[in-house]
Amino acid sequence: LNPPAPPPPGQGEGGGGGGGFFGNPRGPRVQPGNYVLKIAVGDKTATGSITVQEDPRIQIVEADRGKLNEAIAKTYALQKSAEAARKTMTSLKAQITTLQTSLKDNTDVPKPVNDAVQKLSDNLTTIQKKLVVGPDNSGGAGPALPDEPRPLLQQINGIAFGLDSYTAAPTADELVRIDDLSKQLKDFLAELNKFIAEDLANVNKQLRDSGLQFLNPGKPPEPPPQ
């Protein structure tokens, strides 16, 4: 299994990005069993086998291991989906910034177009903050307020860190939390994709009508499989 995409520079451990306090997100650990390895370099390949064994100090029945693996797989799917959304928003934000820079040098751009692009940027920032911690522009004013909700990806990475820190069946509270995070992520992706399908599309129409560069959102991020 491949790990989720790492956060961009400056958003790794302690940087307030995808990993936050828990470090960069990663894929689940390989479970005990027999595996075939294949290494390819250029046109040359090599294969071999490896046996992964559990730490002999860990005692867990197979039924509980199955429950743990299922919970880890669900959380990993949430991480991958959330990371895809983060990458989409990061790309869009960079495109908008580049566009705004070019618009400043073009005195023929109608004011409504400039205003529409700025509003689009502001709305995207609002949506981004629901998923990841934004850059700290407070000048070191201190941590977030106690009642400020934690970004969704930080919450997902937190539950993943918890499941990865021990070998036992997940608790009932953890299972409820995973289901809740799945619903939150589904709602978030619906909001993001509506923003792309409506707000972004409307601004792109204005840009095209004015003969200007338009924004490419790429493939809409999808929710994890149920």
Backbone hydrogen bonds, N-H to C=O, Kabsch-Sander energy under -0.5 kcal/mol:
donor,donor_aa,acceptor,acceptor_aa,energy
11,Q,8,P,-1.9
14,G,20,G,-1.3
15,G,12,G,-2.2
17,G,12,G,-0.7
19,G,11,Q,-0.9
20,G,12,G,-0.6
22,F,19,G,-1.3
23,G,20,G,-1.8
33,G,52,V,-1.9
35,Y,50,I,-3.2
37,L,35,Y,-0.5
37,L,48,G,-3.1
39,I,46,A,-3.1
41,V,44,K,-2.9
44,K,41,V,-2.1
46,A,39,I,-2.3
48,G,37,L,-2.2
50,I,35,Y,-2.6
52,V,33,G,-3.1
52,V,50,I,-0.5
53,Q,51,T,-0.6
58,I,55,D,-2.4
59,Q,57,R,-0.5
60,I,58,I,-0.5
65,R,61,V,-2.2
66,G,62,E,-2.5
67,K,63,A,-1.8
68,L,64,D,-2.4
69,N,65,R,-2.8
70,E,66,G,-2.1
71,A,67,K,-2.1
72,I,68,L,-2.7
73,A,69,N,-2.5
74,K,70,E,-2.1
75,T,71,A,-2.2
76,Y,72,I,-2.7
77,A,73,A,-2.0
78,L,74,K,-1.8
79,Q,75,T,-2.3
80,K,76,Y,-2.4
81,S,77,A,-2.2
82,A,78,L,-2.7
83,E,79,Q,-2.7
84,A,80,K,-1.9
85,A,81,S,-1.8
86,R,82,A,-2.4
87,K,83,E,-2.4
88,T,84,A,-2.1
89,M,85,A,-2.4
90,T,86,R,-2.5
91,S,87,K,-2.4
92,L,88,T,-2.3
93,K,89,M,-2.7
94,A,90,T,-2.1
95,Q,91,S,-2.3
96,I,92,L,-2.7
97,T,93,K,-2.3
98,T,94,A,-2.2
99,L,95,Q,-2.6
100,Q,96,I,-2.9
101,T,97,T,-1.8
102,S,98,T,-1.9
103,L,99,L,-2.3
104,K,100,Q,-1.5
105,D,101,T,-0.7
105,D,102,S,-0.6
106,N,103,L,-1.4
107,T,105,D,-0.7
109,V,106,N,-1.3
113,V,110,P,-0.7
114,N,110,P,-1.6
115,D,111,K,-2.8
116,A,112,P,-2.1
117,V,113,V,-2.3
118,Q,114,N,-2.2
119,K,115,D,-2.4
120,L,116,A,-2.2
121,S,117,V,-2.2
122,D,118,Q,-2.4
123,N,119,K,-2.6
124,L,120,L,-2.2
125,T,121,S,-2.2
126,T,122,D,-1.9
127,I,123,N,-2.0
128,Q,124,L,-2.8
129,K,125,T,-2.0
130,K,127,I,-1.2
131,L,127,I,-0.6
131,L,128,Q,-1.6
132,V,128,Q,-2.7
133,V,16,G,-0.7
137,N,135,P,-1.0
148,E,145,L,-1.7
152,L,130,K,-2.9
153,L,131,L,-2.2
154,Q,131,L,-0.6
155,Q,151,P,-1.7
156,I,152,L,-2.4
157,N,153,L,-2.6
158,G,154,Q,-1.7
159,I,155,Q,-2.0
160,A,156,I,-2.0
161,F,157,N,-2.4
162,G,158,G,-2.0
163,L,159,I,-2.2
164,D,160,A,-1.8
165,S,161,F,-0.6
165,S,162,G,-1.0
166,Y,163,L,-0.7
168,A,166,Y,-0.6
175,L,171,T,-2.0
176,V,172,A,-2.1
177,R,173,D,-2.3
178,I,174,E,-2.5
179,D,175,L,-2.0
180,D,176,V,-2.3
181,L,177,R,-2.7
182,S,178,I,-2.1
183,K,179,D,-1.9
184,Q,180,D,-2.4
185,L,181,L,-2.6
186,K,182,S,-2.1
187,D,183,K,-2.3
188,F,184,Q,-2.4
189,L,185,L,-2.8
190,A,186,K,-1.9
191,E,187,D,-2.1
192,L,188,F,-2.7
193,N,189,L,-2.9
194,K,190,A,-1.8
195,F,191,E,-2.2
196,I,192,L,-2.1
197,A,193,N,-2.6
198,E,194,K,-2.4
199,D,194,K,-0.6
200,L,195,F,-2.8
201,A,196,I,-0.8
202,N,198,E,-2.4
203,V,199,D,-2.0
204,N,200,L,-2.7
205,K,201,A,-1.8
206,Q,202,N,-1.7
207,L,203,V,-2.5
208,R,204,N,-2.8
209,D,205,K,-2.7
210,S,206,Q,-1.3
211,G,208,R,-1.9
212,L,207,L,-3.3
